[in-house]
Amino acid sequence: MSHLPYYAYPGKGESARENTRYSQSVRVGDRIECAGQGGWDPMTRLIPADIDAQIDQAFQNVELALKTAGGKGWSQVFRVNSYHIPMDNEALGAMVRNFKMWMPDHEPIWTCVGVVKLGEDAMKVEIEVSAHDPQ
């Protein structure tokens, strides 16, 4: 679907597009679809060991990916899929804490899945979202 506008934020996003041929987000009409975001620092690409820190950073990376695509960020998110190693109360608590912080005015639909492995060995979380951005 080469006619759609695809986006990659500086650092990790541009590197992912160049090295693995995927983008961080795509605009489809008034929607922004965001690829799974891990807890990496976008510039250094380092991933903290702590699950809370990874989830906090993954939420920041989603915000960055949405804004890079011209959106307003988490306020436009209506769907969240999250993938966890492990899916336990600590991870779920960090997700809910971030939902309250980033989306204080609405509750998106959410699918939460425990998985065996994610895209990089150090990853413990990956968050993908859909956002509605009527331009």
Secondary structure in CASP SS format (residue, H / E / C, confidence):
PFRMAT SS
TARGET T0000
AUTHOR 0000-0000-0000
METHOD secondary structure of the structure
MODEL  1
M C 1.00
S C 1.00
H C 1.00
L C 1.00
P C 1.00
Y E 1.00
Y E 1.00
A C 1.00
Y C 1.00
P C 1.00
G C 1.00
K H 1.00
G H 1.00
E H 1.00
S H 1.00
A H 1.00
R H 1.00
E H 1.00
N H 1.00
T H 1.00
R C 1.00
Y C 1.00
S C 1.00
Q C 1.00
S E 1.00
V E 1.00
R E 1.00
V E 1.00
G C 1.00
D C 1.00
R E 1.00
I E 1.00
E E 1.00
C E 1.00
A E 1.00
G E 1.00
Q E 1.00
G C 1.00
G C 1.00
W C 1.00
D C 1.00
P C 1.00
M C 1.00
T C 1.00
R C 1.00
L C 1.00
I C 1.00
P C 1.00
A C 1.00
D C 1.00
I H 1.00
D H 1.00
A H 1.00
Q H 1.00
I H 1.00
D H 1.00
Q H 1.00
A H 1.00
F H 1.00
Q H 1.00
N H 1.00
V H 1.00
E H 1.00
L H 1.00
A H 1.00
L H 1.00
K H 1.00
T H 1.00
A C 1.00
G C 1.00
G C 1.00
K C 1.00
G C 1.00
W H 1.00
S H 1.00
Q H 1.00
V E 1.00
F E 1.00
R E 1.00
V E 1.00
N E 1.00
S E 1.00
Y E 1.00
H E 1.00
I C 1.00
P C 1.00
M C 1.00
D C 1.00
N H 1.00
E H 1.00
A H 1.00
L H 1.00
G H 1.00
A H 1.00
M H 1.00
V H 1.00
R H 1.00
N H 1.00
F H 1.00
K H 1.00
M H 1.00
W H 1.00
M C 1.00
P C 1.00
D C 1.00
H C 1.00
E C 1.00
P C 1.00
I E 1.00
W E 1.00
T E 1.00
C E 1.00
V E 1.00
G E 1.00
V C 1.00
V C 1.00
K C 1.00
L C 1.00
G C 1.00
E C 1.00
D C 1.00
A C 1.00
M C 1.00
K C 1.00
V E 1.00
E E 1.00
I E 1.00
E E 1.00
V E 1.00
S E 1.00
A E 1.00
H E 1.00
D C 1.00
P C 1.00
Q C 1.00
END
